[in-house]
Amino acid sequence: MKTVFEKFGVAWVWHFTDESNIDSIKENGGLLSRDLLERRGIKVNYPGSDHLSRNLDVHKCLNYYVHLAFVEDFPMFYHAKKRMPKPVWLKIDYAAVLRPDVRYCEKSSNYGPMNEKPNLLYADEAKDKIDFEAIFSKQEPKKIEELKRELKAASFSKEKIDKKIAGERSKFLVEAKKAEILIPDKVPVEFIFIK
């Protein structure tokens, strides 16, 4: 994964929280998974996730991970801002994600039906499945190229292909930006830049 970050000049990954949680993050030595927070009896003033998302995490065994975003404009942040009085982004040194036990998801990790297991990827798999070009370099999402090939194979006219592509471009970009990094248990405070 280090080569991906270096290729795109990425020094940070991201985690959003409410400003009121920062003292607790410092006092407890970093960002803790939902499971560790509960086992230690630590109350989070304003969690980044809503009740449904937390329930899905427990059901899909994702509560053992700290969830991070590749980009600061992570689409789920816009929903969280509605629940938090003072939402803030924490910068996480990308070195925190270089551990071999870190997992990745090419979309929101708890997305999908409750009985559907998340597709947790190892770093080598993530390099191939996550659309880093779209996320970091503003290139066309890979799914646009796939869609173009499908439409050409189905003998759609250039005008119909262009119209369909225009309609799907932003949707695919948002989808690419939902990719997640899952750190088991804890992101130590020394990897977190807190203003």
C-alpha positions in Angstrom: 0.0 0.0 0.0 3.0 2.3 0.6 3.6 2.4 -3.2 0.0 3.7 -3.7 0.4 6.5 -1.2 3.7 7.5 -2.6 2.5 7.4 -6.2 -0.3 9.9 -5.4 1.7 11.9 -2.9 -0.6 11.0 -0.1 0.7 11.6 3.4 -2.5 11.4 5.4 -5.7 9.4 5.6 -8.7 10.7 7.5 -11.1 10.1 10.4 -14.0 12.3 11.3 -15.3 12.9 14.8 -16.9 15.6 16.9 -14.6 18.2 18.5 -16.0 17.1 21.9 -14.4 13.7 21.5 -10.8 14.9 21.1 -9.9 15.0 24.8 -11.1 11.4 25.1 -9.0 10.4 22.1 -5.9 11.9 23.7 -6.6 10.4 27.2 -7.2 6.9 25.8 -4.1 6.9 23.6 -5.7 7.1 20.2 -8.8 6.2 18.2 -10.4 3.0 19.5 -12.7 0.5 17.8 -16.3 0.5 18.9 -15.6 -2.9 20.6 -12.7 -1.5 22.7 -14.7 1.6 23.6 -17.5 -0.5 24.9 -15.3 -3.0 26.7 -13.5 -0.1 28.5 -16.8 1.7 29.2 -15.7 4.8 27.3 -18.6 7.0 26.2 -18.4 8.8 22.9 -20.2 12.1 23.0 -21.1 12.2 19.3 -20.1 9.1 17.3 -19.4 9.6 13.6 -21.8 6.8 12.7 -25.5 6.6 13.3 -27.3 3.9 15.2 -28.1 1.8 12.1 -24.5 1.9 11.0 -23.2 0.8 14.4 -25.7 -2.1 14.4 -24.6 -3.2 11.0 -21.0 -3.0 12.1 -21.7 -5.3 15.1 -23.6 -7.7 12.9 -20.9 -7.8 10.3 -18.0 -7.9 12.9 -16.8 -4.5 11.8 -17.0 -3.1 15.3 -13.5 -4.4 15.9 -12.0 -1.9 13.5 -11.4 1.9 13.5 -12.8 3.1 10.2 -10.7 5.6 8.2 -11.2 7.4 4.9 -8.8 7.8 2.0 -10.0 11.4 1.4 -11.2 14.3 3.3 -14.3 14.6 1.1 -15.5 11.1 2.2 -19.2 11.0 1.3 -20.4 9.8 4.7 -19.0 12.9 6.4 -21.9 14.9 4.9 -24.4 12.7 6.8 -22.4 12.8 10.0 -22.3 16.6 10.0 -26.0 16.7 10.6 -25.6 14.8 13.9 -22.5 16.4 15.3 -22.4 19.9 16.7 -18.7 20.5 15.7 -17.5 17.9 13.2 -13.8 17.8 12.6 -11.4 15.8 10.5 -8.4 14.1 12.1 -5.3 13.6 9.9 -3.8 10.1 10.3 -0.2 9.5 9.2 -0.5 7.0 6.4 2.2 4.9 8.2 -0.6 3.8 10.5 -2.2 1.8 7.7 0.9 -0.1 6.7 0.4 -2.9 9.2 -0.3 -6.3 7.7 -3.5 -6.7 9.7 -5.1 -3.6 8.2 -8.0 -4.3 5.8 -9.6 -2.3 3.1 -13.1 -2.0 1.5 -13.7 -0.7 -2.0 -17.0 0.8 -0.8 -18.5 1.6 2.6 -17.7 -1.5 4.7 -21.1 -2.1 6.1 -23.0 -1.4 2.9 -25.5 -4.0 1.8 -28.0 -6.3 3.4 -27.5 -7.3 7.0 -26.7 -10.9 6.0 -24.1 -9.9 3.4 -20.5 -10.1 4.6 -18.3 -7.2 3.8 -15.6 -7.8 1.2 -12.5 -7.1 3.4 -9.4 -6.8 1.3 -5.7 -7.3 2.1 -3.4 -4.5 0.9 -2.3 -6.4 -2.3 -6.0 -7.0 -3.2 -7.0 -3.4 -2.5 -4.3 -2.1 -4.9 -6.2 -3.8 -7.7 -9.8 -3.3 -6.6 -9.9 0.2 -5.2 -10.0 2.9 -7.8 -7.2 5.1 -6.5 -6.8 7.0 -9.7 -10.4 8.3 -9.4 -10.0 9.0 -5.6 -6.6 10.8 -5.7 -6.0 12.1 -9.2 -9.5 13.0 -10.5 -9.2 10.7 -13.4 -12.3 9.0 -14.8 -13.5 6.2 -12.4 -12.7 2.7 -13.7 -16.4 2.0 -13.8 -16.8 4.7 -16.5 -14.4 2.8 -18.8 -16.2 -0.5 -18.1 -19.5 1.2 -18.9 -18.2 2.6 -22.1 -17.0 -0.8 -23.3 -20.4 -2.4 -22.4 -22.4 0.4 -24.2 -20.1 0.1 -27.3 -20.5 -3.7 -27.3 -24.3 -3.2 -27.2 -24.0 -0.9 -30.3 -25.2 2.3 -28.6 -24.7 5.5 -30.5 -22.0 7.9 -29.4 -24.6 10.4 -28.3 -26.4 7.8 -26.1 -23.0 6.7 -24.7 -22.0 10.3 -23.9 -25.4 11.0 -22.2 -25.2 7.8 -20.1 -21.6 8.5 -19.1 -22.4 12.1 -18.1 -25.2 10.8 -15.9 -23.1 8.2 -14.2 -19.7 10.0 -13.8 -20.4 11.7 -10.4 -22.2 8.7 -9.0 -19.1 6.5 -9.7 -16.7 9.1 -8.3 -18.7 9.3 -5.1 -18.8 5.5 -4.9 -15.0 5.3 -5.3 -14.5 7.8 -2.5 -16.5 5.6 -0.1 -13.6 3.2 0.0 -12.5 2.5 3.6 -9.5 1.6 5.6 -10.1 -0.7 8.6 -7.5 -0.7 11.4 -7.9 -3.4 14.0 -8.6 -2.1 17.6 -6.7 1.1 17.7 -4.9 3.9 15.9 -2.3 5.1 18.3 -2.3 8.8 19.1 1.2 9.3 17.8 -0.2 8.7 14.3 -2.9 11.3 14.7 -2.6 15.0 13.9 -4.9 16.9 16.2 -5.0 20.6 15.9 
